[in-house]
Amino acid sequence: MNKCFRCQPRILLFQFSLPRCYAAVQPGCPPPQEKPVVGLAHKPDPKTVKCDYIGPPDAQSNLRPYVRHYGDEETRLARSLRLKRIEVEAWNTDFWTRHNKRFYEEKEDFIRLHKESGTSEVSADQMSHFYKAFLDKNWRIHIMYNISWYLKNFDILTLAAAVQLQRLLALAKRRT
């Protein structure tokens, strides 16, 4: 029996053999190799890409940025949908950037205070108390974020439905 569980094949309906890699390195397994960072130095031009571009995660917000493709035949309704998506993505990125900054600052303060009190290392149990206190303190912000997120996505959904209806009507008009 193979004692190395690092790379076990898994079978999916549309894939035949992908390696399954675990974080813990088993004895006798080869050490994990460093993977090069994949990404572009700058965002591509939306007119030159053939479809939407999804970039690597942002360092501050942990969200993947989008570059929305659009062509010359973009209608006014499709343009408003694309601009609404860009606006919501910018709002979302701004929220999570500020939230993560606040979280990491408070986490560093928590760790610093525990180390000043004489504790050499903060345990996972103590950190869980910090996480709960942080979530309890910010629950109202999260509720308001969720409500805003749902409303903004409902706007996007209605615009997307209108764009699809416009495309179907244009297609039906061309067929007749």
OpenMM code with the backbone's topology and positions (N, CA, C; nanometers):
from openmm import Vec3, app, unit

residues = "MET ASN LYS CYS PHE ARG CYS GLN PRO ARG ILE LEU LEU PHE GLN PHE SER LEU PRO ARG CYS TYR ALA ALA VAL GLN PRO GLY CYS PRO PRO PRO GLN GLU LYS PRO VAL VAL GLY LEU ALA HIS LYS PRO ASP PRO LYS THR VAL LYS CYS ASP TYR ILE GLY PRO PRO ASP ALA GLN SER ASN LEU ARG PRO TYR VAL ARG HIS TYR GLY ASP GLU GLU THR ARG LEU ALA ARG SER LEU ARG LEU LYS ARG ILE GLU VAL GLU ALA TRP ASN THR ASP PHE TRP THR ARG HIS ASN LYS ARG PHE TYR GLU GLU LYS GLU ASP PHE ILE ARG LEU HIS LYS GLU SER GLY THR SER GLU VAL SER ALA ASP GLN MET SER HIS PHE TYR LYS ALA PHE LEU ASP LYS ASN TRP ARG ILE HIS ILE MET TYR ASN ILE SER TRP TYR LEU LYS ASN PHE ASP ILE LEU THR LEU ALA ALA ALA VAL GLN LEU GLN ARG LEU LEU ALA LEU ALA LYS ARG ARG THR".split()
positions = [
    Vec3(0.0844, -0.1180, 0.0000),
    Vec3(0.0000, 0.0000, 0.0000),
    Vec3(0.0884, 0.1235, 0.0000),
    Vec3(0.0530, 0.2201, -0.0774),
    Vec3(0.1285, 0.3444, -0.0864),
    Vec3(0.0988, 0.4303, 0.0357),
    Vec3(0.2034, 0.4692, 0.1107),
    Vec3(0.1842, 0.5481, 0.2316),
    Vec3(0.1865, 0.6970, 0.2030),
    Vec3(0.2151, 0.7344, 0.0799),
    Vec3(0.2192, 0.8756, 0.0449),
    Vec3(0.0817, 0.9177, -0.0057),
    Vec3(0.0123, 0.9987, 0.0736),
    Vec3(-0.1212, 1.0442, 0.0367),
    Vec3(-0.1188, 1.1802, -0.0298),
    Vec3(-0.0005, 1.2303, -0.0596),
    Vec3(0.0104, 1.3656, -0.1122),
    Vec3(-0.0585, 1.3794, -0.2476),
    Vec3(-0.0381, 1.2866, -0.3367),
    Vec3(-0.0977, 1.2978, -0.4705),
    Vec3(-0.1816, 1.1748, -0.4997),
    Vec3(-0.3080, 1.1832, -0.4723),
    Vec3(-0.4013, 1.0758, -0.5016),
    Vec3(-0.4904, 1.1207, -0.6167),
    Vec3(-0.5124, 1.0358, -0.7163),
    Vec3(-0.6005, 1.0774, -0.8258),
    Vec3(-0.7456, 1.0821, -0.7794),
    Vec3(-0.8218, 1.1726, -0.8384),
    Vec3(-0.9649, 1.1784, -0.8124),
    Vec3(-1.0367, 1.1790, -0.9466),
    Vec3(-1.1515, 1.1214, -0.9504),
    Vec3(-1.2276, 1.1105, -1.0733),
    Vec3(-1.3513, 1.1992, -1.0618),
    Vec3(-1.3673, 1.2874, -1.1581),
    Vec3(-1.4862, 1.3698, -1.1686),
    Vec3(-1.5577, 1.3309, -1.2967),
    Vec3(-1.6798, 1.3795, -1.3136),
    Vec3(-1.7549, 1.3436, -1.4331),
    Vec3(-1.6901, 1.3940, -1.5606),
    Vec3(-1.6279, 1.5113, -1.5544),
    Vec3(-1.5723, 1.5696, -1.6754),
    Vec3(-1.4198, 1.5669, -1.6779),
    Vec3(-1.3575, 1.5135, -1.5751),
    Vec3(-1.2124, 1.5051, -1.5700),
    Vec3(-1.1764, 1.3626, -1.5299),
    Vec3(-1.0651, 1.3154, -1.5800),
    Vec3(-1.0307, 1.1782, -1.5515),
    Vec3(-0.9295, 1.1629, -1.4396),
    Vec3(-0.8253, 1.2426, -1.4350),
    Vec3(-0.7246, 1.2215, -1.3323),
    Vec3(-0.6569, 1.3537, -1.2973),
    Vec3(-0.6961, 1.4094, -1.1857),
    Vec3(-0.6318, 1.5292, -1.1343),
    Vec3(-0.5638, 1.4940, -1.0037),
    Vec3(-0.4457, 1.5468, -0.9783),
    Vec3(-0.3810, 1.5142, -0.8518),
    Vec3(-0.4520, 1.5828, -0.7360),
    Vec3(-0.4599, 1.5136, -0.6262),
    Vec3(-0.5132, 1.5710, -0.5031),
    Vec3(-0.3949, 1.5925, -0.4108),
    Vec3(-0.3686, 1.7143, -0.3772),
    Vec3(-0.2527, 1.7459, -0.2946),
    Vec3(-0.2985, 1.7941, -0.1582),
    Vec3(-0.2357, 1.7407, -0.0566),
    Vec3(-0.2674, 1.7767, 0.0804),
    Vec3(-0.1618, 1.8705, 0.1340),
    Vec3(-0.2013, 1.9522, 0.2325),
    Vec3(-0.1082, 2.0501, 0.2888),
    Vec3(0.0007, 1.9826, 0.3712),
    Vec3(-0.0340, 1.8755, 0.4419),
    Vec3(0.0653, 1.8090, 0.5268),
    Vec3(0.1537, 1.7199, 0.4401),
    Vec3(0.2831, 1.7342, 0.4547),
    Vec3(0.3775, 1.6528, 0.3794),
    Vec3(0.3994, 1.5229, 0.4554),
    Vec3(0.3758, 1.4118, 0.3889),
    Vec3(0.3920, 1.2807, 0.4496),
    Vec3(0.5380, 1.2376, 0.4402),
    Vec3(0.5862, 1.1570, 0.5348),
    Vec3(0.7231, 1.1076, 0.5248),
    Vec3(0.7408, 1.0246, 0.3985),
    Vec3(0.8503, 1.0452, 0.3320),
    Vec3(0.8793, 0.9722, 0.2091),
    Vec3(0.8246, 1.0381, 0.0846),
    Vec3(0.7467, 1.1419, 0.0997),
    Vec3(0.6921, 1.2136, -0.0157),
    Vec3(0.7924, 1.3175, -0.0614),
    Vec3(0.7970, 1.3464, -0.1902),
    Vec3(0.8860, 1.4525, -0.2366),
    Vec3(0.8386, 1.5866, -0.1828),
    Vec3(0.9299, 1.6796, -0.1562),
    Vec3(0.8886, 1.8107, -0.1046),
    Vec3(0.8096, 1.8864, -0.2103),
    Vec3(0.7135, 1.9687, -0.1667),
    Vec3(0.6348, 2.0453, -0.2646),
    Vec3(0.7229, 2.1459, -0.3360),
    Vec3(0.6955, 2.1623, -0.4648),
    Vec3(0.7738, 2.2559, -0.5440),
    Vec3(0.7035, 2.3900, -0.5495),
    Vec3(0.7817, 2.4962, -0.5530),
    Vec3(0.7262, 2.6309, -0.5625),
    Vec3(0.6684, 2.6516, -0.7016),
    Vec3(0.5482, 2.7040, -0.7074),
    Vec3(0.4847, 2.7323, -0.8356),
    Vec3(0.5065, 2.8791, -0.8679),
    Vec3(0.5364, 2.9105, -0.9924),
    Vec3(0.5534, 3.0511, -1.0282),
    Vec3(0.4205, 3.1251, -1.0195),
    Vec3(0.4267, 3.2517, -0.9873),
    Vec3(0.3071, 3.3347, -0.9799),
    Vec3(0.2560, 3.3592, -1.1207),
    Vec3(0.1298, 3.3297, -1.1410),
    Vec3(0.0693, 3.3457, -1.2722),
    Vec3(-0.0113, 3.4747, -1.2715),
    Vec3(0.0020, 3.5524, -1.3746),
    Vec3(-0.0737, 3.6765, -1.3842),
    Vec3(-0.0076, 3.7700, -1.4828),
    Vec3(-0.0688, 3.8816, -1.5020),
    Vec3(-0.0161, 3.9810, -1.5942),
    Vec3(0.0328, 4.1016, -1.5158),
    Vec3(0.1288, 4.1722, -1.5715),
    Vec3(0.1819, 4.2908, -1.5056),
    Vec3(0.0806, 4.4042, -1.5062),
    Vec3(-0.0047, 4.4093, -1.6063),
    Vec3(-0.1062, 4.5143, -1.6154),
    Vec3(-0.2349, 4.4537, -1.6718),
    Vec3(-0.3454, 4.5205, -1.6505),
    Vec3(-0.4736, 4.4713, -1.6994),
    Vec3(-0.4790, 4.4814, -1.8512),
    Vec3(-0.5358, 4.3820, -1.9167),
    Vec3(-0.5480, 4.3894, -2.0624),
    Vec3(-0.6551, 4.4903, -2.1035),
    Vec3(-0.6480, 4.5323, -2.2266),
    Vec3(-0.7453, 4.6261, -2.2822),
    Vec3(-0.8772, 4.5517, -2.3047),
    Vec3(-0.9892, 4.6030, -2.2538),
    Vec3(-1.1168, 4.5324, -2.2705),
    Vec3(-1.1578, 4.5111, -2.4154),
    Vec3(-1.1107, 4.5960, -2.5073),
    Vec3(-1.1463, 4.5789, -2.6487),
    Vec3(-1.0658, 4.4672, -2.7151),
    Vec3(-0.9475, 4.4346, -2.6607),
    Vec3(-0.8626, 4.3343, -2.7252),
    Vec3(-0.8900, 4.1931, -2.6767),
    Vec3(-0.9421, 4.1758, -2.5549),
    Vec3(-0.9699, 4.0411, -2.5070),
    Vec3(-1.0993, 3.9905, -2.5695),
    Vec3(-1.1093, 3.8612, -2.5889),
    Vec3(-1.2251, 3.8023, -2.6552),
    Vec3(-1.3368, 3.7662, -2.5574),
    Vec3(-1.3056, 3.7624, -2.4284),
    Vec3(-1.4057, 3.7325, -2.3265),
    Vec3(-1.3636, 3.8035, -2.1976),
    Vec3(-1.4428, 3.7910, -2.0932),
    Vec3(-1.4089, 3.8549, -1.9667),
    Vec3(-1.2792, 3.7960, -1.9110),
    Vec3(-1.1929, 3.8832, -1.8595),
    Vec3(-1.0656, 3.8424, -1.8020),
    Vec3(-1.0800, 3.8450, -1.6509),
    Vec3(-1.0436, 3.7358, -1.5852),
    Vec3(-1.0464, 3.7276, -1.4395),
    Vec3(-0.9026, 3.7164, -1.3936),
    Vec3(-0.8574, 3.8157, -1.3184),
    Vec3(-0.7187, 3.8221, -1.2771),
    Vec3(-0.6921, 3.7492, -1.1476),
    Vec3(-0.5654, 3.7497, -1.1055),
    Vec3(-0.5295, 3.6877, -0.9770),
    Vec3(-0.5847, 3.7702, -0.8609),
    Vec3(-0.6017, 3.7097, -0.7429),
    Vec3(-0.6613, 3.7821, -0.6303),
    Vec3(-0.5824, 3.9074, -0.5925),
    Vec3(-0.6562, 4.0110, -0.5571),
    Vec3(-0.5985, 4.1356, -0.5106),
    Vec3(-0.5372, 4.1124, -0.3728),
    Vec3(-0.4256, 4.1791, -0.3442),
    Vec3(-0.3556, 4.1578, -0.2180),
    Vec3(-0.4349, 4.2092, -0.0984),
    Vec3(-0.5070, 4.3189, -0.1138),
    Vec3(-0.5786, 4.3775, -0.0010),
    Vec3(-0.7202, 4.3215, 0.0157),
    Vec3(-0.7941, 4.3060, -0.0926),
    Vec3(-0.9342, 4.2653, -0.0807),
    Vec3(-0.9529, 4.1136, -0.0931),
    Vec3(-0.8562, 4.0422, -0.1461),
    Vec3(-0.8630, 3.8979, -0.1722),
    Vec3(-0.9688, 3.8628, -0.2766),
    Vec3(-1.0123, 3.9611, -0.3548),
    Vec3(-1.1089, 3.9372, -0.4616),
    Vec3(-1.0376, 3.9378, -0.5966),
    Vec3(-1.0866, 3.8572, -0.6868),
    Vec3(-1.0285, 3.8531, -0.8212),
    Vec3(-1.0869, 3.9661, -0.9059),
    Vec3(-1.0008, 4.0505, -0.9627),
    Vec3(-1.0529, 4.1601, -1.0459),
    Vec3(-1.0972, 4.1091, -1.1835),
    Vec3(-1.1963, 4.1748, -1.2385),
    Vec3(-1.2485, 4.1431, -1.3714),
    Vec3(-1.2120, 4.2533, -1.4686),
    Vec3(-1.1890, 4.2149, -1.5919),
    Vec3(-1.1846, 4.3089, -1.7036),
    Vec3(-1.2960, 4.2633, -1.7959),
    Vec3(-1.3973, 4.3461, -1.8092),
    Vec3(-1.5151, 4.3111, -1.8879),
    Vec3(-1.4910, 4.3367, -2.0352),
    Vec3(-1.5119, 4.2329, -2.1168),
    Vec3(-1.4990, 4.2440, -2.2619),
    Vec3(-1.6216, 4.3163, -2.3175),
    Vec3(-1.5987, 4.4000, -2.4154),
    Vec3(-1.7102, 4.4582, -2.4894),
    Vec3(-1.6643, 4.4848, -2.6312),
    Vec3(-1.7579, 4.4781, -2.7194),
    Vec3(-1.7272, 4.4975, -2.8606),
    Vec3(-1.7894, 4.6250, -2.9141),
    Vec3(-1.7728, 4.6462, -3.0441),
    Vec3(-1.8271, 4.7661, -3.1082),
    Vec3(-1.9794, 4.7610, -3.1191),
    Vec3(-2.0363, 4.6405, -3.1209),
    Vec3(-2.1801, 4.6262, -3.1382),
    Vec3(-2.2563, 4.6267, -3.0050),
    Vec3(-2.1931, 4.6701, -2.8987),
    Vec3(-2.2561, 4.6731, -2.7665),
    Vec3(-2.3721, 4.7732, -2.7667),
    Vec3(-2.4872, 4.7279, -2.7219),
    Vec3(-2.6040, 4.8159, -2.7163),
    Vec3(-2.5980, 4.9054, -2.5930),
    Vec3(-2.6883, 5.0017, -2.5890),
    Vec3(-2.6914, 5.0940, -2.4752),
    Vec3(-2.7265, 5.0182, -2.3468),
    Vec3(-2.8170, 4.9224, -2.3562),
    Vec3(-2.8569, 4.8427, -2.2402),
    Vec3(-2.7427, 4.7519, -2.1935),
    Vec3(-2.6721, 4.6899, -2.2896),
    Vec3(-2.5576, 4.6056, -2.2545),
    Vec3(-2.4458, 4.6882, -2.1921),
    Vec3(-2.4299, 4.8111, -2.2411),
    Vec3(-2.3284, 4.9001, -2.1842),
    Vec3(-2.3635, 4.9367, -2.0403),
    Vec3(-2.4908, 4.9648, -2.0144),
    Vec3(-2.5307, 4.9980, -1.8775),
    Vec3(-2.5134, 4.8781, -1.7850),
    Vec3(-2.5375, 4.7557, -1.8356),
    Vec3(-2.5131, 4.6347, -1.7564),
    Vec3(-2.3651, 4.6209, -1.7238),
    Vec3(-2.2791, 4.6386, -1.8243),
    Vec3(-2.1344, 4.6270, -1.8019),
    Vec3(-2.0863, 4.7319, -1.7021),
    Vec3(-2.1324, 4.8557, -1.7160),
    Vec3(-2.0909, 4.9617, -1.6239),
    Vec3(-2.1439, 4.9381, -1.4831),
    Vec3(-2.2646, 4.8829, -1.4714),
    Vec3(-2.3198, 4.8505, -1.3393),
    Vec3(-2.2375, 4.7410, -1.2732),
    Vec3(-2.1976, 4.6400, -1.3509),
    Vec3(-2.1121, 4.5340, -1.2959),
    Vec3(-1.9792, 4.5907, -1.2478),
    Vec3(-1.9200, 4.6788, -1.3269),
    Vec3(-1.7924, 4.7406, -1.2886),
    Vec3(-1.8097, 4.8227, -1.1610),
    Vec3(-1.9190, 4.8970, -1.1529),
    Vec3(-1.9467, 4.9785, -1.0339),
    Vec3(-1.9619, 4.8907, -0.9095),
    Vec3(-2.0368, 4.7803, -0.9210),
    Vec3(-2.0586, 4.6914, -0.8067),
    Vec3(-1.9283, 4.6216, -0.7675),
    Vec3(-1.8491, 4.5813, -0.8649),
    Vec3(-1.7203, 4.5187, -0.8333),
    Vec3(-1.6270, 4.6161, -0.7618),
    Vec3(-1.6260, 4.7431, -0.8037),
    Vec3(-1.5441, 4.8438, -0.7362),
    Vec3(-1.5939, 4.8670, -0.5940),
    Vec3(-1.7257, 4.8743, -0.5754),
    Vec3(-1.7829, 4.8897, -0.4411),
    Vec3(-1.7465, 4.7713, -0.3522),
    Vec3(-1.7584, 4.6503, -0.4069),
    Vec3(-1.7267, 4.5285, -0.3325),
    Vec3(-1.5794, 4.5241, -0.2948),
    Vec3(-1.4923, 4.5570, -0.3886),
    Vec3(-1.3482, 4.5577, -0.3615),
    Vec3(-1.3145, 4.6608, -0.2555),
    Vec3(-1.3763, 4.7780, -0.2636),
    Vec3(-1.3520, 4.8820, -0.1640),
    Vec3(-1.3956, 4.8363, -0.0247),
    Vec3(-1.5135, 4.7741, -0.0159),
    Vec3(-1.5614, 4.7266, 0.1138),
    Vec3(-1.4658, 4.6247, 0.1743),
    Vec3(-1.4261, 4.5236, 0.0953),
    Vec3(-1.3419, 4.4171, 0.1497),
    Vec3(-1.1997, 4.4641, 0.1761),
    Vec3(-1.1532, 4.5622, 0.1025),
    Vec3(-1.0216, 4.6191, 0.1313),
    Vec3(-1.0235, 4.6870, 0.2677),
    Vec3(-1.1255, 4.7707, 0.2922),
    Vec3(-1.1357, 4.8382, 0.4221),
    Vec3(-1.1595, 4.7380, 0.5347),
    Vec3(-1.2454, 4.6386, 0.5108),
    Vec3(-1.2758, 4.5379, 0.6121),
    Vec3(-1.1508, 4.4576, 0.6489),
    Vec3(-1.0782, 4.4104, 0.5483),
    Vec3(-0.9587, 4.3295, 0.5753),
    Vec3(-0.8504, 4.4113, 0.6444),
    Vec3(-0.8366, 4.5375, 0.6072),
    Vec3(-0.7381, 4.6242, 0.6728),
    Vec3(-0.7722, 4.6385, 0.8204),
    Vec3(-0.8995, 4.6650, 0.8484),
    Vec3(-0.9440, 4.6780, 0.9875),
    Vec3(-0.9234, 4.5469, 1.0633),
    Vec3(-0.9545, 4.4340, 1.0000),
    Vec3(-0.9386, 4.3040, 1.0637),
    Vec3(-0.7924, 4.2772, 1.0994),
    Vec3(-0.7018, 4.2976, 1.0043),
    Vec3(-0.5606, 4.2684, 1.0308),
    Vec3(-0.5010, 4.3636, 1.1337),
    Vec3(-0.5451, 4.4891, 1.1346),
    Vec3(-0.4970, 4.5828, 1.2368),
    Vec3(-0.5422, 4.5390, 1.3754),
    Vec3(-0.6688, 4.5020, 1.3885),
    Vec3(-0.7197, 4.4577, 1.5175),
    Vec3(-0.6569, 4.3256, 1.5597),
    Vec3(-0.6310, 4.2390, 1.4653),
    Vec3(-0.5669, 4.1112, 1.4971),
    Vec3(-0.4251, 4.1345, 1.5487),
    Vec3(-0.3502, 4.2229, 1.4828),
    Vec3(-0.2148, 4.2546, 1.5291),
    Vec3(-0.2171, 4.3179, 1.6682),
    Vec3(-0.3142, 4.4060, 1.6937),
    Vec3(-0.3281, 4.4659, 1.8272),
    Vec3(-0.3584, 4.3585, 1.9317),
    Vec3(-0.4460, 4.2656, 1.8978),
    Vec3(-0.4808, 4.1573, 1.9890),
    Vec3(-0.3582, 4.0726, 2.0219),
    Vec3(-0.2831, 4.0361, 1.9205),
    Vec3(-0.1620, 3.9548, 1.9421),
    Vec3(-0.0595, 4.0334, 2.0227),
    Vec3(-0.0418, 4.1614, 1.9907),
    Vec3(0.0548, 4.2448, 2.0631),
    Vec3(0.0170, 4.2575, 2.2107),
    Vec3(-0.1120, 4.2787, 2.2395),
    Vec3(-0.1567, 4.2907, 2.3782),
    Vec3(-0.1350, 4.1615, 2.4557),
    Vec3(-0.1584, 4.0485, 2.3923),
    Vec3(-0.1348, 3.9201, 2.4601),
    Vec3(0.0130, 3.8965, 2.4851),
    Vec3(0.0959, 3.9371, 2.3925),
    Vec3(0.2404, 3.9199, 2.4128),
    Vec3(0.2921, 4.0141, 2.5203),
    Vec3(0.2342, 4.1354, 2.5300),
    Vec3(0.2742, 4.2291, 2.6348),
    Vec3(0.2304, 4.1818, 2.7725),
    Vec3(0.1229, 4.1040, 2.7795),
    Vec3(0.0754, 4.0539, 2.9080),
    Vec3(0.1560, 3.9350, 2.9575),
    Vec3(0.2532, 3.8909, 2.8801),
    Vec3(0.3413, 3.7831, 2.9236),
    Vec3(0.3235, 3.6526, 2.8502),
    Vec3(0.2221, 3.6423, 2.7660),
    Vec3(0.2004, 3.5204, 2.6889),
    Vec3(0.2944, 3.5215, 2.5689),
    Vec3(0.3746, 3.4160, 2.5555),
    Vec3(0.4709, 3.4137, 2.4452),
    Vec3(0.4035, 3.3835, 2.3117),
    Vec3(0.3002, 3.2995, 2.3142),
    Vec3(0.2319, 3.2635, 2.1906),
    Vec3(0.0819, 3.2630, 2.2142),
    Vec3(0.0076, 3.3118, 2.1185),
    Vec3(-0.1383, 3.3158, 2.1291),
    Vec3(-0.1930, 3.1837, 2.0778),
    Vec3(-0.2755, 3.1186, 2.1590),
    Vec3(-0.3286, 2.9875, 2.1204),
    Vec3(-0.4447, 3.0038, 2.0218),
    Vec3(-0.4800, 2.8932, 1.9598),
    Vec3(-0.5920, 2.8926, 1.8655),
    Vec3(-0.7229, 2.9243, 1.9384),
    Vec3(-0.7359, 2.8804, 2.0628),
    Vec3(-0.8562, 2.9094, 2.1405),
    Vec3(-0.8687, 3.0593, 2.1678),
    Vec3(-0.7584, 3.1236, 2.2019),
    Vec3(-0.7601, 3.2681, 2.2242),
    Vec3(-0.7922, 3.3431, 2.0943),
    Vec3(-0.7371, 3.2950, 1.9828),
    Vec3(-0.7670, 3.3585, 1.8544),
    Vec3(-0.9138, 3.3399, 1.8174),
    Vec3(-0.9727, 3.2271, 1.8542),
    Vec3(-1.1152, 3.2068, 1.8242),
    Vec3(-1.2002, 3.3068, 1.9011),
    Vec3(-1.1585, 3.3429, 2.0226),
    Vec3(-1.2298, 3.4461, 2.0978),
    Vec3(-1.2177, 3.5814, 2.0268),
    Vec3(-1.0999, 3.6103, 1.9726),
    Vec3(-1.0835, 3.7347, 1.8965),
    Vec3(-1.1734, 3.7356, 1.7738),
    Vec3(-1.1753, 3.6245, 1.6981),
    Vec3(-1.2568, 3.6180, 1.5765),
    Vec3(-1.4047, 3.6401, 1.6097),
    Vec3(-1.4528, 3.5744, 1.7174),
    Vec3(-1.5924, 3.5917, 1.7556),
    Vec3(-1.6197, 3.7355, 1.7978),
    Vec3(-1.5298, 3.7944, 1.8744),
    Vec3(-1.5492, 3.9333, 1.9175),
    Vec3(-1.5489, 4.0274, 1.7970),
    Vec3(-1.4621, 4.0018, 1.7001),
    Vec3(-1.4571, 4.0858, 1.5811),
    Vec3(-1.5871, 4.0755, 1.5022),
    Vec3(-1.6372, 3.9518, 1.4850),
    Vec3(-1.7628, 3.9338, 1.4115),
    Vec3(-1.8803, 3.9948, 1.4874),
    Vec3(-1.8817, 3.9788, 1.6196),
    Vec3(-1.9894, 4.0383, 1.6989),
    Vec3(-1.9881, 4.1902, 1.6904),
    Vec3(-1.8686, 4.2481, 1.6908),
    Vec3(-1.8564, 4.3931, 1.6851),
    Vec3(-1.8991, 4.4476, 1.5487),
    Vec3(-1.8791, 4.3704, 1.4429),
    Vec3(-1.9056, 4.4164, 1.3070),
    Vec3(-2.0290, 4.3536, 1.2432),
    Vec3(-2.1160, 4.2925, 1.3231),
    Vec3(-2.2303, 4.2235, 1.2643),
    Vec3(-2.3231, 4.3196, 1.1928),
    Vec3(-2.3395, 4.4404, 1.2423),
    Vec3(-2.4280, 4.5374, 1.1780),
    Vec3(-2.3713, 4.5787, 1.0414),
    Vec3(-2.2401, 4.5965, 1.0354),
    Vec3(-2.1757, 4.6295, 0.9076),
    Vec3(-2.1976, 4.5167, 0.8074),
    Vec3(-2.1850, 4.3914, 0.8548),
    Vec3(-2.2030, 4.2766, 0.7662),
    Vec3(-2.3479, 4.2640, 0.7203),
    Vec3(-2.4428, 4.2929, 0.8087),
    Vec3(-2.5846, 4.2892, 0.7697),
    Vec3(-2.6110, 4.3937, 0.6613),
    Vec3(-2.5622, 4.5159, 0.6830),
    Vec3(-2.5831, 4.6221, 0.5842),
    Vec3(-2.5130, 4.5890, 0.4517),
    Vec3(-2.3940, 4.5291, 0.4599),
    Vec3(-2.3238, 4.4863, 0.3387),
    Vec3(-2.4075, 4.3840, 0.2625),
    Vec3(-2.4601, 4.2840, 0.3337),
    Vec3(-2.5385, 4.1799, 0.2671),
    Vec3(-2.6632, 4.2364, 0.2015),
    Vec3(-2.7330, 4.3261, 0.2701),
    Vec3(-2.8531, 4.3870, 0.2113),
    Vec3(-2.8153, 4.4657, 0.0857),
    Vec3(-2.7093, 4.5465, 0.0955),
    Vec3(-2.6652, 4.6244, -0.0213),
    Vec3(-2.6218, 4.5327, -0.1343),
    Vec3(-2.5501, 4.4256, -0.0995),
    Vec3(-2.5021, 4.3299, -0.1994),
    Vec3(-2.6198, 4.2666, -0.2736),
    Vec3(-2.7234, 4.2250, -0.1994),
    Vec3(-2.8400, 4.1643, -0.2629),
    Vec3(-2.9123, 4.2639, -0.3529),
    Vec3(-2.9288, 4.3876, -0.3073),
    Vec3(-2.9963, 4.4882, -0.3890),
    Vec3(-2.9179, 4.5193, -0.5159),
    Vec3(-2.7870, 4.5328, -0.5033),
    Vec3(-2.7042, 4.5616, -0.6209),
    Vec3(-2.7080, 4.4437, -0.7191),
    Vec3(-2.7043, 4.3219, -0.6678),
    Vec3(-2.7108, 4.2055, -0.7557),
    Vec3(-2.8482, 4.1893, -0.8188),
    Vec3(-2.9532, 4.2307, -0.7496),
    Vec3(-3.0865, 4.2284, -0.8103),
    Vec3(-3.0923, 4.3263, -0.9275),
    Vec3(-3.0309, 4.4446, -0.9117),
    Vec3(-3.0232, 4.5400, -1.0224),
    Vec3(-2.9494, 4.4794, -1.1414),
    Vec3(-2.8373, 4.4125, -1.1127),
    Vec3(-2.7594, 4.3488, -1.2197),
    Vec3(-2.8419, 4.2388, -1.2864),
    Vec3(-2.9137, 4.1623, -1.2056),
    Vec3(-2.9947, 4.0536, -1.2596),
    Vec3(-3.1049, 4.1058, -1.3509),
    Vec3(-3.1718, 4.2137, -1.3111),
    Vec3(-3.2778, 4.2693, -1.3964),
    Vec3(-3.2199, 4.3272, -1.5248),
    Vec3(-3.1038, 4.3922, -1.5152),
    Vec3(-3.0394, 4.4427, -1.6369),
    Vec3(-2.9965, 4.3281, -1.7284),
    Vec3(-2.9425, 4.2212, -1.6700),
    Vec3(-2.9003, 4.1057, -1.7506),
    Vec3(-3.0206, 4.0408, -1.8188),
    Vec3(-3.1324, 4.0321, -1.7486),
    Vec3(-3.2534, 3.9765, -1.8098),
    Vec3(-3.3007, 4.0654, -1.9248),
    Vec3(-3.2937, 4.1963, -1.9053),
    Vec3(-3.3346, 4.2883, -2.0119),
    Vec3(-3.2426, 4.2765, -2.1332),
    Vec3(-3.1122, 4.2604, -2.1097),
    Vec3(-3.0167, 4.2440, -2.2198),
    Vec3(-3.0464, 4.1140, -2.2947),
    Vec3(-3.0732, 4.0062, -2.2229),
    Vec3(-3.1038, 3.8789, -2.2888),
    Vec3(-3.2338, 3.8880, -2.3686),
    Vec3(-3.3326, 3.9561, -2.3118),
    Vec3(-3.4578, 3.9749, -2.3843),
    Vec3(-3.4350, 4.0568, -2.5105),
    Vec3(-3.3540, 4.1602, -2.5009),
    Vec3(-3.3214, 4.2430, -2.6169),
    Vec3(-3.2504, 4.1597, -2.7240),
    Vec3(-3.1576, 4.0731, -2.6821),
    Vec3(-3.0881, 3.9861, -2.7784),
    Vec3(-3.1840, 3.8884, -2.8445),
    Vec3(-3.2756, 3.8307, -2.7659),
    Vec3(-3.3733, 3.7370, -2.8233),
    Vec3(-3.4656, 3.8074, -2.9229),
    Vec3(-3.5086, 3.9268, -2.8879),
    Vec3(-3.5948, 4.0022, -2.9805),
    Vec3(-3.5204, 4.0391, -3.1074),
    Vec3(-3.3921, 4.0771, -3.0958),
    Vec3(-3.3132, 4.1084, -3.2134),
    Vec3(-3.2926, 3.9838, -3.3005),
    Vec3(-3.2717, 3.8704, -3.2380),
    Vec3(-3.2542, 3.7443, -3.3107),
    Vec3(-3.3842, 3.7069, -3.3823),
    Vec3(-3.4965, 3.7211, -3.3143),
    Vec3(-3.6263, 3.6904, -3.3761),
    Vec3(-3.6552, 3.7861, -3.4913),
    Vec3(-3.6180, 3.9102, -3.4780),
    Vec3(-3.6401, 4.0089, -3.5827),
    Vec3(-3.5562, 3.9760, -3.7060),
    Vec3(-3.4311, 3.9284, -3.6851),
    Vec3(-3.3447, 3.8928, -3.7983),
    Vec3(-3.3977, 3.7692, -3.8702),
    Vec3(-3.4607, 3.6772, -3.7981),
    Vec3(-3.5114, 3.5550, -3.8599),
    Vec3(-3.6359, 3.5795, -3.9427),
    Vec3(-3.7079, 3.6842, -3.9161),
    Vec3(-3.8310, 3.7084, -3.9927),
    Vec3(-3.8082, 3.7947, -4.1127),
] * unit.nanometer
topology = app.Topology()
chain = topology.addChain("A")
for resn in residues:
    res = topology.addResidue(resn, chain)
    for name in ("N", "CA", "C"):
        topology.addAtom(name, app.Element.getBySymbol(name[0]), res)
